[in-house]
């Protein structure tokens, strides 16, 4: 496999955020695996159905050779928001990732997950595979990265584990900063992300009535970014709550009569719940239920103490923008399914920064395994 056009195989591919970043840096796609139908359809709509496998990774046997294997195994077992259950079956999916890495005979693999993965038992077991196991030829690097430092309008902290047989890639070079140097740009903000999107208080609540066929099944789609600029209907009391919350503030600013009963005696923790974004900062982490203000800091940033206030959660299109997706990316599925795809995605600009570091190492390997051609 030539280094001029390195190849990449994406596991747990989701809607294709990681592939988008690698494709933008010149990698050729040779395969993708995703077992969620709507996410697999979105991936196929963007990158082609012929190389996309809608199957459980445990059933993925016809593995192509690839220079690089990438993927983000489900993180719910490690996330601070979950139960952190060490017996969660999703925690061991990295073993399937390792199996495919070996079968693909790759030079480099990139595993993306939540920050807590780095302190998990599963991570220690993964490291052990490089000492005496299937990954003995690989050396590991781990990085804790903030997506905002790579042009994503979102402060999203992720753990990156990189295995290489051709030398270390080094930490991806940051391109942005809160206080940038001469070689960096300022953090991309919510204002930057929402440029060109109408921020009306009332948005359509339904996706267009359109279906698409993928993998022998049918589902809603294919939708453009503009078509997923949709909202939901709110109760009157919810609107009363939202209108009192200024940018950067949260549920803690509400009068007692507008608080949920469970909040009245709970004044610590969850300080972002029912929070409003700020125009000139990156957002906080976008998760899968961003369309519910009660789940985090998801209220639209437009709020003027004397005038206009947009009292709704961010739309699907706005959330996609905060994840670094642009108009090229199209979407399949119901509103809930698309929201899940957006919240679970690897931001493409972050993936692109990783891809640049990987490609530099592939272009100048410290050692080339005998099984690999130049």
C-alpha positions as CSV (number, residue, x, y, z in Angstrom):
1,X,0.0,0.0,0.0
2,X,1.6,3.3,-1.1
3,X,2.1,6.1,1.4
4,X,1.0,8.8,-1.1
5,X,-2.6,7.7,-0.7
6,X,-2.8,6.0,2.8
7,X,-5.9,3.9,3.5
8,X,-8.1,4.0,6.5
9,X,-10.6,1.6,8.1
10,X,-13.2,3.1,10.5
11,X,-14.7,0.9,13.3
12,X,-17.7,2.0,15.4
13,X,-17.9,4.6,12.6
14,X,-21.1,6.3,13.7
15,X,-22.2,9.0,11.4
16,X,-18.7,9.5,10.1
17,X,-17.1,12.3,12.0
18,X,-13.8,10.6,12.3
19,X,-13.8,9.5,8.7
20,X,-14.7,13.0,7.6
21,X,-11.5,14.4,9.2
22,X,-9.3,11.6,7.8
23,X,-10.9,12.0,4.3
24,X,-10.3,15.7,4.4
25,X,-6.6,15.0,4.9
26,X,-6.3,12.7,1.9
27,X,-6.9,9.2,3.3
28,X,-8.7,6.7,1.1
29,X,-11.6,4.9,2.7
30,X,-11.5,1.1,2.5
31,X,-14.1,0.1,5.0
32,X,-16.4,1.1,7.8
33,X,-18.3,-0.9,10.4
34,X,-21.4,0.4,12.4
35,X,-24.2,-1.6,14.0
36,X,-26.7,1.2,14.4
37,X,-28.9,1.3,11.3
38,X,-29.6,5.1,11.2
39,X,-25.9,5.9,11.9
40,X,-24.7,3.4,9.3
41,X,-27.1,5.0,6.8
42,X,-25.8,8.4,7.5
43,X,-22.3,7.2,7.0
44,X,-23.2,5.5,3.7
45,X,-25.0,8.6,2.5
46,X,-21.8,10.6,3.0
47,X,-19.1,8.2,2.0
48,X,-20.7,5.4,0.0
49,X,-22.6,2.2,0.8
50,X,-20.3,-0.2,-1.0
51,X,-17.6,-0.2,1.7
52,X,-19.9,0.3,4.7
53,X,-20.8,-2.7,6.8
54,X,-24.0,-2.5,8.8
55,X,-23.2,-5.3,11.2
56,X,-22.0,-6.1,14.7
57,X,-18.2,-5.7,14.8
58,X,-18.0,-9.3,16.2
59,X,-19.3,-10.5,12.8
60,X,-16.8,-8.5,10.8
61,X,-14.6,-11.1,9.2
62,X,-13.8,-9.9,5.7
63,X,-11.3,-7.3,6.9
64,X,-9.4,-5.4,4.2
65,X,-5.7,-4.4,4.6
66,X,-5.4,-0.7,5.7
67,X,-2.6,1.6,6.7
68,X,-4.6,3.0,9.6
69,X,-7.5,1.7,11.7
70,X,-9.5,4.3,13.6
71,X,-12.5,4.1,15.9
72,X,-14.3,5.1,19.0
73,X,-15.8,2.2,20.9
74,X,-18.9,3.1,22.9
75,X,-18.0,5.2,25.9
76,X,-21.0,4.8,28.2
77,X,-19.3,2.4,30.5
78,X,-16.5,4.9,31.2
79,X,-18.4,8.2,31.0
80,X,-18.8,10.4,34.1
81,X,-22.5,10.7,33.1
82,X,-23.0,6.9,33.2
83,X,-22.9,4.4,36.0
84,X,-19.2,3.7,35.3
85,X,-20.0,0.0,35.5
86,X,-16.8,-2.0,35.1
87,X,-18.8,-5.0,34.0
88,X,-20.6,-3.1,31.2
89,X,-20.3,-5.3,28.1
90,X,-19.6,-2.2,26.0
91,X,-16.3,-1.7,27.8
92,X,-14.8,-4.8,26.2
93,X,-15.5,-3.8,22.6
94,X,-11.9,-2.6,22.4
95,X,-11.0,-6.3,22.2
96,X,-12.9,-6.5,18.9
97,X,-11.0,-3.3,17.8
98,X,-7.7,-5.1,18.5
99,X,-8.8,-8.2,16.5
100,X,-9.5,-6.0,13.5
101,X,-6.3,-4.0,13.9
102,X,-4.4,-7.3,13.7
103,X,-6.4,-8.6,10.7
104,X,-6.0,-5.3,8.8
105,X,-2.2,-5.5,9.2
106,X,-2.1,-1.8,9.8
107,X,0.8,0.4,10.7
108,X,-1.1,2.8,13.0
109,X,-4.3,2.6,15.0
110,X,-6.2,5.5,16.6
111,X,-8.7,4.7,19.4
112,X,-10.8,7.7,20.6
113,X,-12.8,7.7,23.9
114,X,-13.8,9.8,26.9
115,X,-11.1,11.0,29.2
116,X,-11.9,8.4,31.9
117,X,-10.9,5.6,29.5
118,X,-7.3,6.3,30.3
119,X,-7.8,5.4,34.0
120,X,-9.9,2.3,33.3
121,X,-9.0,-1.4,33.7
122,X,-9.7,-1.9,30.0
123,X,-7.0,0.6,29.1
124,X,-4.5,-1.2,31.3
125,X,-5.5,-4.5,29.5
126,X,-5.0,-2.8,26.2
127,X,-1.5,-1.7,27.2
128,X,-0.8,-5.2,28.3
129,X,-1.5,-6.4,24.7
130,X,1.5,-4.3,23.6
131,X,3.8,-6.0,26.1
132,X,2.8,-9.6,25.6
133,X,-0.1,-10.0,23.3
134,X,-1.5,-9.3,19.8
135,X,-0.1,-5.8,19.7
136,X,3.5,-6.6,20.6
137,X,4.7,-4.8,17.5
138,X,3.0,-1.5,18.5
139,X,4.1,1.2,20.9
140,X,1.4,3.3,22.5
141,X,0.9,7.0,23.0
142,X,-2.0,8.6,24.9
143,X,-3.1,12.2,24.6
144,X,-5.8,14.2,26.4
145,X,-7.1,16.7,23.9
146,X,-9.5,19.6,24.0
147,X,-11.5,19.8,20.7
148,X,-11.5,23.6,21.1
149,X,-7.7,23.6,20.5
150,X,-8.3,22.2,17.0
151,X,-10.9,24.6,15.7
152,X,-14.0,22.9,17.1
153,X,-16.4,25.5,18.7
154,X,-16.8,23.3,21.7
155,X,-14.8,22.5,24.8
156,X,-14.8,18.7,24.6
157,X,-12.1,16.7,26.3
158,X,-11.3,13.3,24.8
159,X,-8.7,10.7,25.3
160,X,-6.7,9.5,22.3
161,X,-4.8,6.2,22.3
162,X,-2.5,5.8,19.3
163,X,-0.6,2.6,18.5
164,X,2.2,2.6,16.0
165,X,4.6,0.2,14.4
166,X,6.4,3.0,12.5
167,X,7.4,5.4,15.3
168,X,5.5,7.8,17.5
169,X,3.2,10.4,15.9
170,X,3.5,12.9,18.7
171,X,0.7,15.0,20.1
172,X,-1.4,16.6,17.3
173,X,-0.4,20.2,16.9
174,X,-3.0,22.6,18.3
175,X,-4.2,25.2,15.9
176,X,-6.4,27.3,18.2
177,X,-6.2,28.6,21.8
178,X,-8.2,30.7,24.3
179,X,-5.2,33.1,24.3
180,X,-3.5,32.3,21.0
181,X,0.2,32.6,20.1
182,X,1.4,34.0,16.8
183,X,1.0,30.5,15.3
184,X,-2.5,29.9,16.6
185,X,-6.0,31.3,16.0
186,X,-8.4,32.1,18.8
187,X,-10.9,29.5,19.8
188,X,-13.9,29.2,17.4
189,X,-17.0,30.4,19.2
190,X,-20.7,29.7,19.2
191,X,-21.2,32.9,17.1
192,X,-18.8,31.5,14.5
193,X,-20.6,28.2,14.4
194,X,-24.1,29.6,14.0
195,X,-23.2,32.1,11.3
196,X,-25.7,31.9,8.5
197,X,-28.3,30.0,10.5
198,X,-31.6,31.7,11.4
199,X,-32.0,32.0,15.1
200,X,-35.7,32.4,15.3
201,X,-37.4,31.4,18.5
202,X,-39.8,29.2,16.7
203,X,-38.4,26.6,14.3
204,X,-40.1,23.8,12.4
205,X,-40.6,20.8,14.7
206,X,-40.6,18.1,12.0
207,X,-38.1,16.8,9.5
208,X,-39.2,16.8,5.8
209,X,-41.3,13.8,4.9
210,X,-38.8,11.9,2.9
211,X,-37.4,8.3,3.1
212,X,-34.2,6.7,1.8
213,X,-33.1,3.1,1.4
214,X,-29.9,1.7,2.7
215,X,-28.8,-1.9,3.4
216,X,-32.2,-3.2,2.3
217,X,-34.1,-1.1,4.7
218,X,-35.9,2.2,4.7
219,X,-35.6,5.2,7.1
220,X,-36.2,9.0,7.1
221,X,-33.7,10.9,5.0
222,X,-31.5,12.0,3.4
223,X,-31.5,15.5,5.0
224,X,-29.3,18.5,4.5
225,X,-27.9,20.6,7.4
226,X,-30.6,23.3,6.7
227,X,-33.3,20.6,6.9
228,X,-32.3,19.5,10.4
229,X,-32.5,23.0,11.7
230,X,-35.5,21.9,13.7
231,X,-36.8,22.4,17.3
232,X,-39.6,21.2,19.5
233,X,-42.7,22.5,21.3
234,X,-42.3,23.6,24.9
235,X,-44.7,24.0,27.7
236,X,-45.6,27.5,28.9
237,X,-43.8,27.0,32.3
238,X,-40.7,25.8,30.5
239,X,-40.6,29.1,28.5
240,X,-41.0,31.0,31.7
241,X,-37.9,29.3,33.1
242,X,-35.8,29.8,29.9
243,X,-36.5,33.5,29.6
244,X,-35.0,34.2,33.1
245,X,-31.7,32.5,32.4
246,X,-29.0,34.8,31.0
247,X,-25.9,33.6,28.9
248,X,-23.5,31.6,31.1
249,X,-26.1,31.1,33.8
250,X,-28.2,28.1,34.7
251,X,-31.1,26.7,36.8
252,X,-29.5,28.2,39.9
253,X,-30.8,31.6,38.8
254,X,-34.5,30.5,38.9
255,X,-36.9,31.7,41.6
256,X,-38.1,28.9,43.9
257,X,-41.6,28.9,42.4
258,X,-40.1,27.9,38.9
259,X,-37.8,25.2,40.2
260,X,-38.5,21.6,39.9
261,X,-39.1,20.1,43.3
262,X,-35.9,18.0,43.1
263,X,-33.9,21.2,42.5
264,X,-35.1,23.1,45.6
265,X,-32.9,21.0,47.9
266,X,-30.1,20.4,45.4
267,X,-27.9,23.4,45.1
268,X,-24.6,21.8,44.3
269,X,-23.5,19.9,41.2
270,X,-25.2,19.9,37.7
271,X,-24.5,23.6,37.4
272,X,-24.9,23.5,33.6
273,X,-28.4,22.1,33.7
274,X,-30.8,24.5,32.1
275,X,-27.8,26.6,31.1
276,X,-27.6,29.1,28.3
277,X,-24.7,29.2,25.9
278,X,-22.6,32.3,25.4
279,X,-22.1,33.8,21.9
280,X,-18.4,34.5,22.2
281,X,-17.1,31.3,23.7
282,X,-17.0,27.7,22.6
283,X,-19.9,25.6,23.9
284,X,-19.5,23.0,26.6
285,X,-19.7,19.3,25.5
286,X,-22.6,18.5,23.2
287,X,-24.2,15.2,24.1
288,X,-27.0,13.2,22.7
289,X,-30.0,15.0,24.3
290,X,-28.9,18.5,23.5
291,X,-32.5,19.2,22.4
292,X,-33.6,19.1,26.1
293,X,-32.4,22.3,28.0
294,X,-32.9,20.3,31.3
295,X,-30.0,18.1,30.3
296,X,-27.2,20.6,30.1
297,X,-26.1,24.0,28.8
298,X,-28.1,23.9,25.6
299,X,-30.2,27.1,25.6
300,X,-29.7,29.3,22.6
301,X,-27.2,32.1,23.4
302,X,-29.4,35.0,22.1
303,X,-30.6,36.8,25.2
304,X,-31.0,40.5,25.6
305,X,-32.1,41.8,29.0
306,X,-34.2,44.5,27.3
307,X,-35.3,42.9,24.1
308,X,-34.9,39.7,22.1
309,X,-34.6,36.3,23.8
310,X,-34.5,33.0,22.0
311,X,-36.0,30.7,24.5
312,X,-35.4,27.2,23.1
313,X,-32.7,24.6,23.0
314,X,-30.2,24.5,20.1
315,X,-31.5,22.9,17.0
316,X,-30.0,19.7,15.4
317,X,-28.2,21.9,12.8
318,X,-26.8,24.1,15.5
319,X,-25.6,21.1,17.5
320,X,-24.0,19.7,14.3
321,X,-22.2,22.9,13.7
322,X,-20.9,22.9,17.3
323,X,-19.5,19.5,16.6
324,X,-17.6,20.9,13.6
325,X,-19.8,19.4,10.8
326,X,-20.5,21.6,7.8
327,X,-23.0,21.7,4.9
328,X,-21.3,18.8,3.1
329,X,-22.6,16.3,5.7
330,X,-26.1,14.9,5.3
331,X,-28.2,13.0,7.7
332,X,-30.5,10.0,8.0
333,X,-32.9,8.9,10.7
334,X,-35.5,10.3,13.1
335,X,-34.9,13.4,15.1
336,X,-33.8,11.4,18.1
337,X,-31.6,9.1,16.0
338,X,-29.9,12.1,14.3
339,X,-29.4,13.8,17.7
340,X,-27.7,10.6,19.0
341,X,-25.4,10.5,16.0
342,X,-24.4,14.2,16.5
343,X,-23.7,13.8,20.2
344,X,-21.7,10.6,19.8
345,X,-19.6,11.9,16.9
346,X,-15.9,12.7,16.8
347,X,-15.7,16.3,15.7
348,X,-14.2,16.3,12.2
349,X,-11.7,19.1,12.8
350,X,-10.3,17.2,15.7
351,X,-10.1,14.1,13.6
352,X,-8.4,16.0,10.8
353,X,-5.7,17.2,13.2
354,X,-5.0,13.6,14.3
355,X,-5.0,12.6,10.6
356,X,-2.3,15.1,9.8
357,X,-0.1,13.8,12.6
358,X,-0.7,10.2,11.4
359,X,0.1,11.0,7.8
360,X,3.3,12.8,8.7
361,X,4.5,9.6,10.5
362,X,3.4,7.4,7.6
363,X,5.4,9.6,5.2
364,X,8.5,9.3,7.3
365,X,8.4,6.0,9.1
366,X,11.1,5.1,11.6
367,X,10.8,1.4,10.7
368,X,8.7,-0.4,8.1
369,X,7.5,-3.9,9.0
370,X,8.6,-6.5,6.5
371,X,5.0,-7.4,5.6
372,X,4.4,-3.8,4.4
373,X,5.3,-2.6,0.9
374,X,6.9,0.8,0.5
